[in-house]
Amino acid sequence: MTQQSIHPDFKLSFDNTEIAFQAKTNNDLKRSYWLFKAIGYNWLVSMAPTLVNTSFKLRLPIKGIVRATVFRQFCGGESMDTCDQTIQALHTYGIGSILDYSVEGKEEEAEFEYTANEIIATIEKAKTDKRIPFCVFKVTGVARFGLLNKVSNRDSLTSEEQSELDKVKLRIEHICEKAFQHSVRIFIDAEESWIQEAIDGLAREMMLKYNKNTAIVFNTAQMYRHDRLDFLKQSYEDSLKHNYYLGMKLVRGAYMEKERERAIQLGYENPIQPDKEATDRDYNEGLKFCTDKLDRISLCAGTHNEASSMLLVKLMKERGVANNDSRIYFSQLFGMSDHISYNLSYAGFNVAKYLPYGPVQAVMPYLLRRAQENTSVKGQSGRELTLITSELKRRSLL
């Protein structure tokens, strides 16, 4: 295949803020500036969960403030329908949307059924909407955390727990079957290491069944775990042995502090890489491995890392893979790393943003995690703020 590009003379640079923020009005940019400035204060972010939860309990009028600030930055809307304006805004610049129902922490069967039906509704929407190239779900959205922990530990299940697990499998089967019927690719997100074995097993079952002709179901590997590069290679070998296509989303990871604390508390080997350099190395090795195996692997590079994004661009060029080859997507979270998303899209690469949605109060755990990620990930909020400041100056607004 020959390389293709919408703008063949464009020199890709993640420092190009004019393209990065072309979709933002002056007011949008100023609001993002003050938000990331606030997120830069660690003490404020660390106090936020207590302040927000207390305010909701006391019925203080905080919802409007949250909706106008952090929710507006990181979420598409309170329902799937209210995301449509954002979906179209992203599509205008060649960026797809991945509708992500981001309500977390539920424990009841009725809630799991509701979430499963909501995920299926996103698939029904995506089947006729080219603006939505993928759907996604977390297994903890349709299954009890404690049950997944027991399955991952390979503990014996009671008859009630086995019945509960059977219901979980039916929900996931129903979701993946819908995705298969409508040719909608679906991500199964990675979660905490102590429940991940159960998730990996369920993802493999779905890939075995629905990835016979192409990658419909994608598993996710968090490369900040020191065992995931081997897991990626083993997954590929398994796909060859059992004749299915491997769908794989590579991310760095989202549970670092929790993982380390639990390992220390319970006295087992820390599953996290010894340092950021090791994570970066394994992530980039994963990109190389997948791009060498595109005949059997479809890849989504979920990353806010500029070097890894540029490496994948380089690997595609070296291997003669077209920018818009459907087997490779770049992905970032909505509200973050627009300098990567918009510049890649402008150069003709496949890009999709995770677009979380849900009622304001219900998605607060997600929003608080985004704020904490921006302070804990080395340089993330600082990089966002630097780029926004640069664009404000370019527009003579600062």
BELLINUR-V807241 format. One record per residue. N is the residue number from 0. SS is DSSP state (H for helix, E for strand, C for the rest). OMEGA is omega in whole degrees, 0 to 359 (* if undefined). Layout:
n=[N	N]
ss=[SS	SS]
omega=[OMEGA	OMEGA]
This chain:
n=[0	1	2	3	4	5	6	7	8	9	10	11	12	13	14	15	16	17	18	19	20	21	22	23	24	25	26	27	28	29	30	31	32	33	34	35	36	37	38	39	40	41	42	43	44	45	46	47	48	49	50	51	52	53	54	55	56	57	58	59	60	61	62	63	64	65	66	67	68	69	70	71	72	73	74	75	76	77	78	79	80	81	82	83	84	85	86	87	88	89	90	91	92	93	94	95	96	97	98	99	100	101	102	103	104	105	106	107	108	109	110	111	112	113	114	115	116	117	118	119	120	121	122	123	124	125	126	127	128	129	130	131	132	133	134	135	136	137	138	139	140	141	142	143	144	145	146	147	148	149	150	151	152	153	154	155	156	157	158	159	160	161	162	163	164	165	166	167	168	169	170	171	172	173	174	175	176	177	178	179	180	181	182	183	184	185	186	187	188	189	190	191	192	193	194	195	196	197	198	199	200	201	202	203	204	205	206	207	208	209	210	211	212	213	214	215	216	217	218	219	220	221	222	223	224	225	226	227	228	229	230	231	232	233	234	235	236	237	238	239	240	241	242	243	244	245	246	247	248	249	250	251	252	253	254	255	256	257	258	259	260	261	262	263	264	265	266	267	268	269	270	271	272	273	274	275	276	277	278	279	280	281	282	283	284	285	286	287	288	289	290	291	292	293	294	295	296	297	298	299	300	301	302	303	304	305	306	307	308	309	310	311	312	313	314	315	316	317	318	319	320	321	322	323	324	325	326	327	328	329	330	331	332	333	334	335	336	337	338	339	340	341	342	343	344	345	346	347	348	349	350	351	352	353	354	355	356	357	358	359	360	361	362	363	364	365	366	367	368	369	370	371	372	373	374	375	376	377	378	379	380	381	382	383	384	385	386	387	388	389	390	391	392	393	394	395	396	397]
ss=[C	C	C	C	C	C	C	C	C	C	C	C	C	C	C	C	H	H	H	H	C	C	C	C	C	H	H	H	H	H	H	H	H	H	H	H	H	H	H	C	C	H	H	H	H	H	H	H	H	H	H	H	H	H	H	H	H	C	C	C	C	C	H	H	H	H	H	H	H	H	H	H	H	H	E	E	E	C	C	C	H	H	H	H	H	H	H	H	H	H	H	H	C	C	E	E	E	E	E	E	E	C	C	C	C	C	C	C	H	H	H	H	H	H	H	H	H	H	H	H	H	H	H	H	H	H	C	C	C	C	C	C	C	E	E	E	E	C	H	H	H	C	C	C	H	H	H	H	H	H	H	H	C	C	C	C	C	C	H	H	H	H	H	H	H	H	H	H	H	H	H	H	H	H	H	H	H	H	H	H	H	C	C	C	E	E	E	E	C	C	C	C	H	H	H	H	H	H	H	H	H	H	H	H	H	H	H	H	H	H	C	C	C	C	C	C	E	E	E	E	E	E	C	C	E	C	C	H	H	H	H	H	H	H	H	H	H	H	H	H	H	H	C	C	C	E	E	E	E	E	E	C	C	C	C	H	H	H	H	H	H	H	H	H	H	H	C	C	C	C	C	E	C	C	C	H	H	H	H	H	H	H	H	H	H	H	H	H	H	H	H	C	C	C	C	C	E	E	E	E	E	E	C	C	C	H	H	H	H	H	H	H	H	H	H	H	H	H	C	C	C	C	C	C	C	C	C	E	E	E	E	E	E	C	C	C	C	H	H	H	H	H	H	H	H	H	C	C	C	C	E	E	E	E	E	E	E	C	C	C	C	C	C	H	H	H	H	H	H	H	H	H	H	H	H	H	C	C	C	H	H	H	H	H	H	H	H	H	H	H	H	H	H	H	C	C	C	C]
omega=[177	180	180	179	176	181	188	181	183	176	185	176	179	175	182	184	178	177	183	186	181	181	185	172	177	180	176	184	179	179	178	180	182	178	181	174	178	180	179	178	183	183	180	180	181	179	188	182	180	181	183	182	178	180	178	181	181	180	176	185	184	186	180	179	179	182	185	185	188	178	181	181	191	183	181	182	180	176	180	182	182	176	191	179	179	177	181	179	177	182	178	181	174	183	179	178	175	183	186	177	196	174	188	169	179	186	186	181	181	179	178	178	179	180	179	179	178	177	178	177	177	178	178	178	185	187	180	184	183	177	183	186	181	165	186	169	171	179	178	173	183	182	180	183	182	178	179	177	179	179	179	177	184	176	175	179	172	179	178	180	177	177	178	179	178	178	177	181	178	178	182	177	181	179	184	177	177	179	179	182	184	181	177	180	185	177	166	186	174	180	184	186	185	169	188	181	177	180	179	179	179	179	179	178	182	178	177	186	191	181	182	183	178	181	175	180	179	168	182	177	176	190	171	169	186	181	190	176	175	179	178	181	178	178	178	179	179	180	177	183	186	170	170	179	182	171	184	172	179	175	175	175	188	186	191	184	180	180	182	181	181	179	179	183	184	173	175	183	178	182	185	178	182	180	182	181	179	176	179	180	182	178	182	175	177	176	180	181	183	181	174	187	185	176	181	184	167	191	165	178	178	185	172	183	184	183	179	178	180	177	181	174	181	180	179	180	181	183	178	181	181	179	184	177	188	181	181	175	168	180	174	178	176	179	181	172	176	179	175	186	187	178	176	179	180	179	174	179	176	182	175	178	167	183	180	175	179	178	187	184	183	181	180	177	177	183	179	178	177	180	180	179	181	176	184	179	186	172	187	182	178	180	178	183	179	181	179	178	179	180	176	178	179	179	181	180	182	*]
